[in-house]
Amino acid sequence: MTRRYFGTDGIRGKANRFPMTPEVALKVGMAAGLVFQRGDHRHRVVIGKDTRRSSYMLENAMVAGFTSAGMDVYLLGPMPTPAVAMLTRSLRADIGVMISASHNPFEDNGIKLFGPDGYKLSDEIESRIEALLDEDMTNRMPTGAAMGRATRIDGVHDRYIEFAKRTLPREISLEGMRIAIDCANGAGYDVAPKVLWELGGEVVEIGTAPDGTNINRDCGSTAPHALAEKVREVRADIGIALDGDADRVLVVDERGEIVDGDQLMAVIAESWNEDGRLAAGGIVATIMSNLGLERFLASQNLLLARTKVGDRYVVEHMRAHGYNVGGEQSGHIVMSDFGTTGDGLISALQVLAVVKQRGGKVSEICRRFDPVPQFLKNVRFAGGSPLERDEVKSAIEAGQSRLGNSGRLVIRPSGTEPLIRVMAEGDDPRLVEDVVDDICGALRRAAA
């Protein structure tokens, strides 16, 4: 079945335009409420959101949908995505909802759904929900006392703060560290600085004044240069950049230089392996993670298992094969010992613990390998499948041959736009760029 609503990470789009309209949000609540009826108990759903103005509009629509389906709604307010996943389990909810477009601009919004185990929904369950969205569900809705009610609950921030602090060993303190944090004016603006301060850090905040329209605007993990300037200005030991829903993190070292998710996964994997905590002899990452990470792990006798792009595929592979660390170059890092989805704050805490234990500078501790030169270009097409053209196939085969065993070539259609992404990496940057240019040229001719 062609999916009209759900993409690779829930439903996402421009707010107040299909599919991110109040009408669709209402129907998602009704449909998900029907799909997750599991017995005779009072069913419950928890709903969190980020700080976008449209999140309030969509929240109200979803409350109407879920209560009409007979589910009791517990409203969490602005909360990080991983906190919503954790609270779904903690509060024994039947389903969890996060209203957020993550790192996207403020004009966008999205709906992420979690099952009672705190994991994102499978394709099969999303398809069942989607199948109901274009139907008239009115006659399936309960009436009278069987309808649900909505309650805004207090204390959930404190629950998550204590949960995050307990992910560190008791003897670890952040005293003596000056930490700059950029919360992207998003969902982590309140809880993240508090966690760092309560652990003893001297905290310098930016991106913690959301006004409904400034989420991810020139701040956060998608625009970490403001944090880099702040780190240099206040002479911080480290900078931490979250995204709009706080499920991603990038780090800035004391020199103001950016450390990406591949390096952070290397730090965590090495440390956990030394402590005997790393499961399955390696980690999981996507096909976009740098070859340098793979080589570094191999030098530690560790494996790098690769999946297609998307944190849900990373998590699926981790669960199927027993890994407890995985993630993406973007900074979406999953540690299944602590949670079911990426958690930018808890990932940052694990890195901070390594920095404290080793007692060195972040620029030394958080750069575990030299990245292999990587080059990426996008080619837009109007229709059809340019990848099926003989000219394109020949260019791809020639590129793979030129790179040989010292490089990688990744070509994939975008999951959200009519784009084909062409990425190559290898030790010779000029060769890598030439290979990408040749393939992109063939794609443009085929798409013309």
C-alpha positions in Angstrom: 0.0 0.0 0.0 1.3 3.5 -0.9 1.6 5.5 2.2 -0.2 8.8 2.0 0.4 10.1 5.5 3.3 8.3 7.3 6.9 8.8 6.2 10.2 7.5 7.7 9.6 9.3 11.0 5.9 9.6 11.6 3.8 12.2 9.8 5.5 15.5 8.9 4.9 18.6 6.8 4.1 22.3 6.8 1.8 23.2 9.6 -1.8 23.9 8.6 -1.2 22.3 5.2 -1.9 18.6 4.4 -1.1 16.4 6.1 -0.2 18.5 9.1 -3.8 19.9 9.6 -6.0 19.8 12.6 -8.4 17.6 10.7 -5.7 15.0 10.1 -4.4 15.3 13.7 -8.0 14.7 14.9 -8.3 11.6 12.7 -4.9 10.2 13.8 -6.1 10.4 17.4 -9.3 8.6 16.5 -7.5 5.9 14.4 -4.7 5.3 16.8 -7.2 5.2 19.7 -9.1 2.4 17.9 -5.9 0.5 16.9 -4.6 0.5 20.5 -7.7 -0.7 22.3 -6.3 -3.6 24.2 -8.9 -5.0 26.6 -11.5 -3.6 29.0 -9.2 -1.2 31.1 -9.4 2.6 30.8 -6.9 3.2 28.0 -4.5 6.1 28.2 -2.3 8.2 25.9 0.5 10.6 26.8 1.1 13.6 24.6 4.2 15.8 24.5 5.1 18.6 22.2 7.9 20.9 21.2 7.7 24.7 21.4 6.3 25.5 17.9 3.2 27.6 17.9 1.4 25.0 15.8 2.1 22.3 18.4 -0.7 23.8 20.5 -3.2 23.7 17.6 -2.3 20.1 16.8 -2.3 19.0 20.4 -5.9 20.2 20.9 -7.0 18.3 17.8 -5.3 15.1 18.9 -6.9 15.4 22.4 -10.3 15.6 20.7 -9.5 12.5 18.5 -8.2 10.4 21.4 -11.0 11.3 23.8 -13.6 10.6 21.2 -12.0 7.1 20.8 -12.4 6.5 24.5 -8.8 7.1 25.6 -7.8 9.2 28.6 -5.3 11.8 27.6 -2.4 12.9 29.8 -0.8 16.2 28.6 2.9 16.6 29.3 3.5 20.0 27.8 6.8 20.8 26.1 9.1 17.8 26.6 11.9 16.1 24.7 11.0 13.2 22.5 13.0 10.7 24.5 11.2 11.9 27.7 7.8 11.1 26.0 9.0 7.6 25.1 10.2 7.1 28.7 7.0 8.4 30.2 4.8 6.3 27.9 6.3 3.2 29.7 6.6 4.8 33.1 2.9 5.9 33.1 1.8 2.5 31.6 0.2 4.3 28.7 -1.2 2.4 25.7 0.3 4.9 23.3 2.6 7.9 23.4 2.6 10.9 21.0 5.2 13.6 20.3 4.1 16.6 18.3 7.3 17.9 16.7 9.1 18.3 13.5 12.4 17.8 15.3 15.2 19.7 13.5 13.0 21.2 10.8 12.2 24.9 10.5 9.4 26.3 12.7 6.9 26.4 9.9 6.8 22.6 9.8 5.4 20.2 12.4 5.0 16.4 12.8 3.4 13.6 14.8 5.5 10.7 16.2 3.8 7.8 17.8 5.2 5.3 20.3 3.8 2.0 21.4 3.3 1.0 25.1 6.9 -0.3 25.1 8.2 3.2 24.2 9.4 2.2 20.7 8.3 3.9 17.5 5.6 2.1 15.7 6.3 -0.6 13.1 5.4 -0.1 9.5 2.6 -2.6 10.0 0.9 -0.7 12.8 1.4 2.6 11.0 -0.3 1.1 8.0 -3.3 -0.1 10.1 -3.7 3.5 11.4 -3.3 5.0 7.9 -5.9 2.6 6.5 -8.5 4.2 8.9 -7.7 7.9 8.2 -9.7 8.1 5.0 -12.7 6.2 6.5 -15.7 7.5 8.4 -14.9 6.3 12.0 -17.9 8.1 13.6 -20.0 4.9 14.2 -17.0 3.2 15.9 -16.6 5.9 18.5 -18.0 5.3 22.0 -20.6 7.5 23.7 -21.5 8.5 27.2 -19.1 7.6 30.0 -17.0 5.5 27.6 -15.6 8.7 26.1 -12.1 9.7 27.4 -11.1 12.8 29.4 -8.0 15.0 29.3 -5.7 15.9 32.2 -2.6 18.1 32.2 -0.1 16.4 34.6 2.6 18.0 36.7 5.9 16.7 37.8 6.9 15.0 34.6 9.9 17.3 34.1 11.2 16.2 37.5 10.7 12.6 36.5 12.8 13.0 33.4 15.5 15.1 35.2 16.0 12.4 37.8 16.0 9.7 35.1 18.6 11.5 33.1 20.9 12.0 36.2 20.7 8.3 37.1 22.2 7.3 33.8 25.6 8.5 35.2 27.6 6.6 37.8 27.0 8.0 41.2 30.6 9.1 41.6 30.5 11.3 38.5 30.2 15.0 39.1 30.4 17.8 36.6 31.9 20.2 39.2 34.7 22.3 37.7 33.3 22.1 34.2 32.0 25.1 32.4 29.4 23.8 30.0 27.6 25.9 27.3 24.4 24.4 26.1 22.2 25.4 23.1 18.7 24.0 23.4 17.5 25.2 19.9 14.6 27.1 21.6 13.0 23.7 21.6 11.6 21.0 23.8 14.7 20.6 26.0 15.0 24.3 26.9 13.9 23.7 30.5 15.1 20.2 31.5 18.5 20.0 29.9 20.2 23.0 31.6 18.7 21.9 35.0 20.2 18.4 34.6 23.7 19.8 33.9 23.4 22.3 36.8 22.2 19.7 39.3 25.1 17.5 38.4 27.5 20.2 39.4 28.3 22.0 36.1 28.6 25.7 35.6 26.0 26.2 32.8 25.9 28.8 30.2 22.6 28.8 28.2 21.6 29.9 24.8 18.6 28.8 22.8 16.4 28.6 26.0 13.9 31.4 25.3 11.3 29.9 23.0 8.7 32.3 21.6 6.7 29.8 19.4 8.5 30.8 16.2 12.2 30.7 16.9 12.8 26.9 17.3 15.9 25.8 15.4 16.4 29.3 14.0 20.1 29.9 13.7 20.6 27.7 16.8 20.8 24.1 17.9 22.4 21.1 16.3 21.5 22.2 12.8 23.2 25.6 13.3 25.9 25.0 15.9 28.0 28.0 15.0 26.2 30.2 17.5 27.2 27.7 20.2 30.8 27.6 18.9 31.0 31.4 19.3 29.6 31.2 22.8 32.1 28.5 23.8 35.0 30.7 22.7 33.4 33.8 24.3 33.0 32.3 27.7 35.9 29.9 27.5 33.7 26.9 28.1 35.2 23.4 28.4 32.5 22.0 26.1 29.4 23.0 24.2 26.3 20.8 23.8 23.9 21.5 20.9 20.5 19.8 21.0 17.8 19.9 18.2 14.2 21.1 18.4 12.9 17.9 20.1 16.2 17.1 21.9 16.7 13.7 20.4 20.0 14.7 18.7 23.2 16.2 20.0 26.4 17.6 18.6 29.3 18.7 20.7 31.6 21.7 20.4 35.1 21.4 21.8 36.9 24.0 23.8 38.4 25.5 20.6 34.9 26.0 19.1 35.2 23.2 16.7 32.2 20.9 16.0 32.2 17.2 16.8 29.6 15.1 15.0 27.7 12.0 15.9 30.2 9.6 14.4 32.9 10.9 16.7 30.5 10.8 19.7 29.6 7.2 18.9 33.2 6.3 18.7 33.8 7.9 22.2 30.9 6.0 23.7 31.7 2.7 22.0 35.4 2.8 23.1 34.5 3.7 26.7 31.7 1.1 27.1 33.9 -1.6 25.5 36.7 -0.8 28.0 34.2 -1.1 30.8 32.7 -4.3 29.5 29.3 -2.6 28.9 29.3 -2.8 25.1 27.0 -5.5 23.8 27.3 -7.6 20.6 30.9 -6.6 19.9 30.2 -3.3 18.1 27.6 -0.7 17.3 25.0 0.1 14.6 25.1 3.1 12.3 23.6 4.0 8.9 25.2 3.8 5.4 26.0 7.5 5.8 28.4 7.2 8.7 32.0 7.9 7.8 34.3 5.2 6.8 36.8 6.6 9.4 34.4 5.4 12.1 34.4 1.9 10.7 38.1 1.8 10.5 38.5 3.1 14.1 36.1 0.5 15.4 38.0 -2.2 13.5 41.2 -1.0 15.2 39.4 -1.7 18.5 38.3 -5.2 17.3 34.7 -3.9 17.1 32.2 -4.2 14.4 30.1 -1.5 12.6 26.8 -2.8 11.4 25.2 -0.5 8.8 21.5 0.0 8.1 19.6 2.3 5.7 19.1 5.9 6.7 16.7 6.4 9.6 16.9 6.0 13.3 14.0 3.5 13.3 16.1 1.1 11.1 19.1 1.5 13.5 16.8 0.6 16.5 15.3 -2.3 14.6 18.8 -3.8 13.9 19.9 -3.2 17.5 16.9 -5.0 18.9 17.2 -7.9 16.4 20.9 -8.5 17.0 21.5 -7.5 20.6 23.4 -4.2 20.2 23.1 -1.5 22.9 24.7 1.5 21.0 23.7 2.8 17.7 23.0 6.1 15.9 23.5 8.5 13.0 26.2 11.0 12.0 23.6 13.7 12.7 23.9 13.0 16.4 20.9 10.9 16.9 22.4 8.3 19.3 20.4 5.4 20.8 21.6 3.6 23.9 19.1 0.8 24.7 20.4 0.5 28.3 18.7 3.8 29.0 16.0 4.3 26.4 14.1 3.3 23.3 15.0 6.2 21.0 17.7 8.8 20.5 18.3 11.1 23.5 20.5 14.1 23.0 20.9 14.9 26.6 21.7 11.4 27.8 24.2 11.0 25.0 25.9 14.2 26.0 26.0 13.0 29.6 27.8 9.8 28.5 30.4 11.9 26.7 30.8 14.2 29.7 31.4 11.2 31.9 34.3 10.1 29.6 35.8 13.6 29.6 35.7 13.7 33.4 37.1 10.2 33.9 40.0 10.8 31.5 40.7 14.3 32.6 41.7 15.8 29.2 40.5 18.3 26.8 37.4 17.7 24.7 39.4 18.3 21.5 41.6 15.3 22.3 39.0 13.0 23.9 36.2 13.5 21.4 38.2 13.1 18.2 38.9 9.4 18.0 39.6 9.2 14.3 40.4 11.3 11.2 37.3 11.4 9.0 37.7 10.1 5.5 36.9 12.8 2.9 33.2 12.6 2.1 31.3 14.4 -0.7 27.5 14.6 -1.1 25.3 16.1 -3.8 21.6 16.0 -4.5 20.0 15.7 -7.9 16.3 16.7 -8.3 14.1 14.9 -10.8 10.6 15.5 -12.0 9.3 11.9 -12.5 10.2 8.4 -13.4 13.3 6.6 -12.0 16.6 8.0 -13.4 18.5 5.2 -11.5 17.0 2.7 -14.0 18.6 4.3 -17.0 21.6 2.5 -18.6 23.7 5.6 -18.7 23.3 6.1 -14.9 24.0 2.4 -14.2 27.2 2.6 -16.2 28.3 5.8 -14.3 27.6 4.1 -11.0 29.6 1.0 -12.0 32.5 3.1 -13.2 32.5 5.1 -9.9 32.5 2.0 -7.8 35.4 0.7 -9.9 37.4 3.9 -9.5 37.0 4.0 -5.7 37.9 0.3 -5.4 38.3 -1.1 -1.9 39.5 2.3 -0.4 36.2 4.1 -0.6 32.4 3.8 -0.5 29.6 4.9 -2.8 26.1 5.4 -1.5 23.2 6.4 -3.8 19.7 6.6 -2.5 16.4 8.4 -3.3 15.2 10.8 -0.6 12.3 9.6 1.5 10.6 13.0 1.5 11.6 14.8 -1.7 12.1 14.0 -5.4 15.8 13.9 -4.9 18.5 11.4 -5.4 21.4 11.7 -3.0 24.9 10.8 -4.2 27.6 10.3 -1.6 31.1 9.0 -2.0 34.0 8.8 0.3 37.6 7.7 0.1 41.2 8.7 0.9 41.6 10.8 -2.3 39.3 13.8 -2.0 39.7 14.8 -5.7 38.8 11.3 -6.8 35.8 11.3 -4.5 34.5 14.6 -5.9 35.1 13.5 -9.5 33.1 10.3 -8.9 30.1 12.2 -7.4 30.2 14.8 -10.2 30.2 12.1 -12.9 27.3 10.2 -11.4 25.3 13.5 -10.8 25.9 14.5 -14.4 24.5 11.2 -15.7 21.5 11.6 -13.4 20.8 15.1 -14.6 20.9 14.0 -18.3 18.6 11.1 -17.5 16.2 13.3 -15.7 16.1 16.0 -18.4 
